[in-house]
Amino acid sequence: MARHELGEFLRRFNVTLTDEYNRIQRWVLEDPGTAGDQGEENWANVLRGWLPKSYTVVTKGRIVGYDGRMSDQVDVVVLKPSYPPHLLGTKIYLAAGVAAAFECKLTIEAKHIQEASALSAKIKGLSRRKYGSPRQVLCAPIIVGLLGHQHTWKSANSKSEENVSRSLNRIVQDSSQPYGLLDFVCVANLGTWSGHVQSWIDSDRDDKALPQGMEKVGFSYWISSARTVPDSEDFSPVAELICGLLRKMAQNDESMREIAEYFDAALVNIAPGYLYTWNASDVYSDDFRREVANHWRKSTLDGSDDDSDQWNEWNRNLF
């Protein structure tokens, strides 16, 4: 496949973030607060440059749920086009008007992944949860991620990619369902990890050893790094972050779907990570599990395939 100019535009942002990191590091010990603020502004500018202008990107604020509960402070918040302009300066943002929220770190450590994962669960718990489709049950309407310029694992024997994956996988393993998990971790000089949900794993299509009534729900972090991209010169963690973010936002905003599909076709270079599963009966209510089972049983019999449409809320692969 020929090299795409879109990828070159995004790779420049990786270079910019590296330059900014080196500049900020010169005075981070003298003024860590301002250094952190500058790092957050770097990422906010990336998002402002690549998301539709109808979305507003702000820094530093808390998110409030419909019941009055609040999140801790969040570094960068992406607001929906419908957000009331009068409330933009309040630094308290209504959960129903938030499309995405990000924690930002200049240098990511393992503890930052744990802290961001806890914040993700709290933020996603502020949304009014719906139960009409597998996507609504398994995927929160607010996207949450952790963004970093660089990472702390720089010794000769460090396995930086493995360290991030291990931290994320440990959190998934300790979770009872995928709803509150982080959607993204992007380290600009290392890679991007994107959450991927499988809404239904059964004996008809996936695992012949699974008896009826023992279907599964799955989750894995797909990885884009220099290891997973065939041509390392084309590799850009920021490109994979923007591709994934456009795709997830387009689930709730149809106007973004065409451009999200274009980015996917032109740029995506990701590899599947370790798949964790839960019994579907532990994630879905009894009534909804039966509804999902009947849906896929019927589609198997009549040859219909919701998996061919990535925007279908019954698709078994929910990126």
N, C-alpha and C positions, 0 to 999 in steps of 0.2 A: 504494500500500500504506500502511495506517495506521501511524502511529508506534507502536513497540512499547515497552512499559514496561521490558522486559529491556534494551533498548539504553540507556534512561535510567539504569538502575542502573549499567551499565558505564561510561557517560560520566562519572559522578561520580568513578570511579577515575582518569580522565585529569586531572580538575581537582585531585584529591588529589596526584597525582604532580607536577603543575606547582607546587603550593603547597610540597610537600616539597623540590623542586629549589631554589626560591627561598630557603627556610629554610636548607638545607644550604650553599648558595653563600655565605652570610654569614660562614661560618667555615672554608671549605674550605682556604684558604691556611694558616690557623693549624694545622689538624689534618687533613691530607688522608686519612690512614688511617681515622680514625673517620668522616669524611665518606663515603668509599667503602663502609664497612661499613653505614652508615645507608641508603645507596642500595640496597644488596643486600637489606637487610631490608624496604625498601619493596616491592620486587618479590616477595620471598618471601611477604609478607602478601597481595599480589594473588593469587598462586597458591593460598595457603591458603584464601582466601575463595571461589574459584571452582572448584577441583578437588574431587572427592569426598573426604570426611573419611577414607576408608580409605587415601588416599595421604598420606605424610608428606613435608613440605617442610623441608629443612634448608639451612643456609648453611655455606660454607667446608669443603671436603673434597676428597679425591682418589678416583678410581675405579680399582679394580684388576680386571684381566682374569683369566680362568680360568687363564692361564699365568703369572700373577704380575706381568705388566707393569702399570705405573701411569700414569695421566694426570697432567698438571700440576694444580695446585689449581683447583677449579671454584667459582664464587661461590654458585650455588644448585643444589641437587640435589633431584629429585622421586623418592621411593622407592615401590616397588610395595607393595600391601597385604600381600604374602607376605614382606616383608623381616623378618629375625629381630630382634626387639626388643632382644636383648642386644647387638647390634652397632651400635645407633643412635648411641651416643656416641663411637665410635672415630674419626670423621672420615676413615675409609678405607671406601669403600662398594663392595660387590661389584657388578660390572657386570651380572650376571644379575638383580639386584634393583633396578636403576635404570631408571625410566621416561623421565626427561628430565633434562637438565643445561643450565644457562644461565650465560653470562658477563654481567655487569652493568656498565654504565658510566654515570656521571652525564651526561657529554657525549660523544657518539659522534663519532669521527673516522674517516677512511678506514682508518688503520692498525689500528683496533680490529676492523674487518670482516675484514681479512686475518688478524689474530691469532686471532680466534674461528673462522674457517674452518679454520685449521691445527689448533686444538684439537679441532674437530668431527671431523676425519679421525682424529685420535689416539684420541679417546673411542670412536668407532664401530668402530675397529679392535680394541678390547678385547673386543667381543662375539664369541661363537662364531657364525660365519656359517653360514646354512643355504641350501639350494639346491633346495627343493621347489616353488617357485612364483616368478613374476616379482617379486612383492612381497618375498619373502625374499632374492632375489638383488640387488635394486636398492635396497631401503630397510632401513637398519639398525634394530634393535629399540630403540636408545636415540635419543630425539629431542634435538637440540641447537640452541640458539638464542642470540642476542645481544639483550640488552634495554638500552634507554637512556632516561633521562628526557628529554633534549633532544639537539641536534646542534650541531656547530661551524660550519655553513655559514649564517651569519646576515647577511652583507652584502647590500646591495640587489640586486646582480647575481648572487648565488649561486643555483644551481639545485640545491637540496638533494636533492630526490627523484631527479633524474638522477644526482647524485653517488653516492648509495647504490646505485642500480641499476647504474651503471657499475662500481663496485667489485665487486659481486656477480657481474656478468656476466663480468668479467675472470677471476675465480676459476673459474667454470664452464668457460670457454673453455680454461683451462689444465689441466682435470681430464680423466682418462682414462675416468671413469665417474661416475654420480651417487651412489654408495653413501656416500661420506664427506662430502658437502656439507652445509652448514648448512641446517636446516629452517626457521628463522625469524630475521628481524631485525625488532624492534619498537622504533621511536623514538616515545615517547608523544606528542610534539608534532608529529609528521610523518606517520608511516604504518607499515604492517606489510607485510613481504615474506614470502611463504610458498612453500616449495619444492613443485613439482609434477612428478611423473615420468610420462612416457608409456612404457609398457613394450613397445609394439610399434607401429611405423609401417610400413604396407605398401602395396602397390599396389592391393589389393582395396578398402580403405576410406579411404585417406588421400591417396596420391600416385601417380597413374597412371604417372608417369615412373620410378618405382622398379621395376627388374626383380627377379624372384624371386631370392632369395639376397643381395639388397642392402638388406634391411630395416633399420630404424633404431630406436634407443632415444633418447628425448628428455627434456630437463629445462628448466624455466623457473621463474622467480620471479614469482608472481602478486602484484599490488600492490593495496593498499587505502590510499588517501590522499584528501585533500580534492579532488584532481583527478578521481579515479575514482568518487567517491560523488556521485550526482545531487543530493542535498540535504545540503549541508555541515553543517547543524545536526545531522544524524544521524550524523556521522562520529566514530568512536572507534577509534584504533589498538589500544587495549587490548581492545575488543570483538572485533576481528578476530583478535587473538592468541589469546584464549580460545576462540573458535570453532574456529580451526585446530588448536589444541592438543588440545581435546576430540576432534576428528575423528581426529587421528593416534593419540592414546592409545587410542581405541575400536577401532582396528584389532587391538590385542592384548588388549583387555578388552571382551568382549561386553556386560557390564553397563552400559557407558557409551554404547552406541550410540543408544539412544532419546533421551537428553538431547542427544547430539551432533547428531542429526538435527533436533531442535527448534531448537537454536541456529542451525544452518545455515539453516533455513527462515525464521527470524525476523530474522536479522541480517546474513548474509553480503553484503558489497559489495566484490568483488574483480575486478580486470581482468587478463587474461593479459599476461605479459611476453614478452621475446624467447625463442624456443625454440631451444636448442642441441641438436644431435643427434650421436650416435655410431653407427657401424656396429654392428648387433646382433652380428655375428661377432666384434667386438672386446670386447664386454661379456659375452656369454654363451659358455659352452663350446660346442663343436660339437654335442654330443649334446643339450644343453638348448636351443640355438637351433632344432634340428630339432623338438624336442618342442613349443616355442612355436609354430613355423610350422605344424605339423600341427594344433595346437589351434585356431588361428584360421582355418585353411583349412576345417576341419570345421565350425566354428561358422558360417562364411559359407555353406557348402553347406546345412546343416540349419536355418538361421535362428535358432539359439540366440544369446543375447547376454549374455555375462558383464558387459558394461558397464552393464547395467541395475541391477546390485547393487554399490553402492560398496564394500561390505565383502568382495566376492569377491577373493581374492588373485590372480586371473587378470585382473582388470579392467585395461584398458589405460590408464586414468587413475588414477594412484596419488597422491592428495592427502596 
